[in-house]
Amino acid sequence: MASAGIGDRVEGVHAVGAAVAAGRVRRLTVERSRLRDQEIAALVQEARAAGCEIVEVDDVSEFAVTQAPQGLVAEATPLPRADIADLVPEAGSAAILVLDHLQDPRNLGAIARTAVAAGFGGLVVPTRRAAPVGATAFKAAAGALEHLQLATVSSIASALDRLRAMDVWLVGLDAHGERSIFGLDLLKEPVALVVGAEARGLGRLVRDKVDVVASIPHVGSIESLNASVAASLAMYELARMRGWVT
């Protein structure tokens, strides 16, 4: 079973639409005034046809977790949780994203959205001391979390040990990495890209576990990029190195 609550509350047009398409939504609360919007009206009709309970209200804000639910709040069956082994395909090269205690759920959602666009298949997140995979992350992901295998773990370091045992290379992304992520040949191999937290980067134990610590080179005076921006650049570099994008 899934960890309790992962994906059980979804808000926003794109996130709710993806959850409805996945057949997970059980109850959909919608603002009456929003039904004049053709996209939302069609989404509600799709949910009703799928057997969802539809509740119309004047204002969904009292039911919402996010600040801008766009008139839609869905209660859904939680997402199934993957095991680490599920993220490593028997054929083809693994492309896995590991988040080392990211704190901002909006960054988590934005990274998940890019992961799907760049061809990544799996996401590993810690269960403690990290951004929750909740309504805010799902809204920022705009439906992407429906398309990733999600593994939640109590220890990122132990998850990396398991991945290495399955012949997956570990590439850490950190502002102070000794190698540039661009042109890194290791990205062509089965690899897990490990992204550090917004303020501290990779944890000490995690940094010691990875095979390479790589950085995003820059010429400006800023110290580092936003975590989701850096992760996006690294993921697309992997996709470019593998010929998935040109």
N, C-alpha and C positions, 0 to 999 in steps of 0.2 A: 504493500500500500504506500501511498504518498505520505510524506511528512505532513502533519496536520496543517491545513490551511493553505497549502501552496496552490494558488490559482482559484481558491474558493470564492473570492470576491474580485470582480473585474469591472473596471469603469472606463468610459471613453468609447467613442464610436468604433475605432479600429480594433481595439482590444476586445470589446464585446462582440464585434462582428466575427473575429477570428474564433472566439470561444463558442459562439453559436454554430459556426461552420464545423467546428470540431465535435459538436454534439454534447458539449459539457454543461450548457446553461439550463438550470432548472426553473429559475424565477427571474424575471426581468422587470425592473422598476423603471418607468420612463415618464418624463415630464410631458404633460398633455400638449403644451405649446410646441414642443419639439416634433410632434407628429405631423406638423405642416411641412417639415423638411422631408423631401422625397427619399433621401438616403436612409434616414432614421425610420421613416414609415415602412420602407421595404425591409429593413432589418427586423423591425418588430413583427412584421408579417411572416418573415422567415422563421423567427423564434416561435411564434404561435403555431405555425404549421408543424414545427418539430416537437410540439407538445409542451412548450414552456408555459408556465403561468405568467401572465402579463398583468402588471399592476400599474395603473395610471395615477400620477400624483401631480400636484401643482409645482412642487419643488423637491428635487432629489437630494438637496444638500444635506438634509438631516440624516440621510442614509449613506452618504458618501464618505470615503476616506480621503480621496484626493481633493484638491482645491478646485479643479475644473473637470468634473465628471462628464461634461457635455450632455447632460440630461439623461444619462443611462447608468444604471447600477445593476449588475448581474450577480446572482448567487449561482455558483457552479460546482460541479463535482471536481474535487482537487485533481491536479495533474498526477499521473503515475511517476514515481521516482525510479530513475535508472540506477543500475549498479555501475561501478567504474568499468567493469569488464564489458558492459553493453556499449560503451563509448568507443571501443576499439574494434573496428570492423575486421572480419576475417580476410576480406579482399580489399585492396586499395590502401591508401595511406591515411592514417588517422589525422584529423585536424580537430583538436580539442582545446577549449578555452578553460583555464583555471583561474578563478578570482580569489586572490589572497587577502581576504578580509576588507574588501571594498566597503565603504561606509555609506555612500549616497545611493539610494535605490533608483534614482533617476539615471545615474551613471550605469548601474547594473542593467537597466532596461535599454539604454542607448547602446551599450556594448552587445547585448543579446540581439538587438535589431541588426547591427552591422555583422554579427557572427553569421546570421542566416544569409544575409546578402552576399557575404564573402565565401560561403560554402562550408562553414564549420558545422559539425554534426552534434557536438556534445558540449555541455557546460557543467563545470564543477564549482559548487559554492559551499562555504562552511555554514554550519547550522548555528554557530554562536559568534558573538562579537563582530557581526557583519551586517550589511544592509539586508533587510528582509525581502524575500521574494514574494512581495505582496502587491496590493492594488496599485501603488505608485510605480513600482517596477514594471508591472504589466501594462500600465498606461503608456509609460515611456517606450516600452518595447513595441507597442502598436501591433500586437499580434504575433510577434516573432517567437515568444516563449512557447507558443503552441507547436512550433516546428523544430525545437531543440530537445534532445535527450538531456534531462536535467538530473544530475547526481548531487545529492546533499551529503556532506561528510562532516564528521566531528573534528577531523584533523586533516588539514591540507597537506602537511608533511607526509602523513601516512598514505594519502591518496597518490602523492607523487611516487612513493615507494612502489605502490601497486602498478602504476603506469610504467615505471622503469622495468619492472619484472615482466611486463608484456611487450618489451622492446620498443617503447615509445620514448623518444628523446624529449628532454625538458628544457625549454628555452624561457628564461625569465626576462621580463621587460621592466627596466628600471632606468630612471633618469641618469644614474651613474654607472650604467653598464659599460663594460670594456670593449664591446663590439657594436658596430652598427647593425640594426635589424635589416637594413637594405642590402640585398645581395647575399644574405646569409644562406649558404648551401644547405644547412641543416633543415631549413624549412621545407625542402623537398622530401624529407624523410617523414615517417610517422612521428608526429610531434604534438606536444601539449604546450601551448603558449600560456605562460603564467604571468598574470597582471597583478601588480602590487596595489596597496591601498593608496588613497589620494594623497595623504600627507607624508607617510613614512616610506612608501614604496614596498619592496619585498621585505617580509620578515626575515630575521637573521637565520632561523632554522630552514626556512624555505629557500633562501638565497644559497645556503650551503648544499641544498639538494639538487638544484638545477645544473644542467650540463654547461650552459652558456648564459651569461647575463648580458643582454643586448639593450641598446638604447635607441631612441629616435634622435638623430643628429639635427641640430638647428643652428642658425647663424645669428639669431636675434639675442637680445639681452635677457630674455625671460629665463628663469631657472629650469622650468619643465612645462610640459603640456598637460592639459586636463587628462585624467585617466582614460575617459572614454575616447577622446581624440587620439591619444597615443595608441590605445588598443586597436582602434579602427585602422590606423595607418599600418600597424604590424600585421593585422589580419589580411588586409588587402595586399600587402607585400607577399605574404604566404600564397595567396591566391594567384598573384602575378607569377611568382616563381614556379608554380605548378602548372601554369598555362590555363588556369580556370578563367582568368580575365585577361584582357589585352589592352 
